[in-house]
Amino acid sequence: MGFSRARLCGAGLGGADLLGAEFDGADLRDVAGLTAAQLSGAVVDDATVLPGDLAADPWVRARKAACLAWRDAHGPLSAPPPTPAPAPAS
């Protein structure tokens, strides 16, 4: 499912299955309900704009780096595999 360079202002993504979603360069800063766990199977890159809490999350930053490294090694049309979801906050 491709959302590359999309602006999803005001979209509600709470509970959405984003496995395989491609958010390269997408503007997600104003989406509602998006979690780090949902991004574990999505493709994000340095140009993906995330809500402030997710942009600052070290796990999400690592996911972005993993997606970029995968694409560098396997080509631009190759979606990286899902990574383990982060542990829920206690």
N, C-alpha and C positions, 0 to 999 in steps of 0.2 A: 504494500500500500504506500503510495508515494505522496509525501507532503513537502517535497523539496521546495524551498523558498516560499512556502505558504505563510500567510499571516492568519493565525487562528485566534485573533483577539476576541475574548469573551467566550470561547468555546468551553464546554464542560467535558473534561476527559476523565473525571472520577470513575474508576472501575473499568475503564476501557481496556481491551486487550490490544496492546500496541506491538505485539510480537511481529517483527519484520517491517514495522513502519519506518519509513525513511524521512527523517526530519532535517536533512542537509540544508542549512541556511534558513530554516523556518523560524518564524517569530512566534514563540510560545509564551512570551513574558506575561500575558494577561489571561492565560487559560486557567480554568478552575479545576481543582482536584487532581492535578498531575503529581505523581510520586516518583521517587527515585526507582522504586521497584518496577514501575511500568517501563522505565527507560532501559531496563536490563536486556531487553530483547529488541530494542529500537536502535536505529542508526542515527547518531548525532555527530556533528562536527564542530569545529571552532566557530563557524558562522551561525550555529543554532543558538538562538537567543532564548534563554530559559527564565522562569520566574526567579526572583532574587534568592530565595532559600535553596533552590536546586542548583543555581549557578555557583553558589558558595560551597556546596556539598562536595567534599573531597572524593567520595565514591563516584559522583556524577562526572567530575572533572577527569577521573581515571577512565571512566567509560568513554568519554569523548576521545581521550588519547588512544584507547584501545581500538576504537572505530577507525581513527585516522591511520594507525599503524597497520591494521588489517588491510585497509584499502591500498596503502602504499605497497604492501607485499603481494596482494592478490588482484589488484585492478579496481578501477572505479565502479564497476557494476557488480562487484562481489560484496554481498552483505555479510558483516561479521557475525559470528555465532553469538547467541545470548551469553551474557556473563551472569554469574550468580547474583541474585538480588541482594541488596544490602540488608543487614540485620535490622529489624524494626527498632525504632527508638524506644528506650525504656523509660 
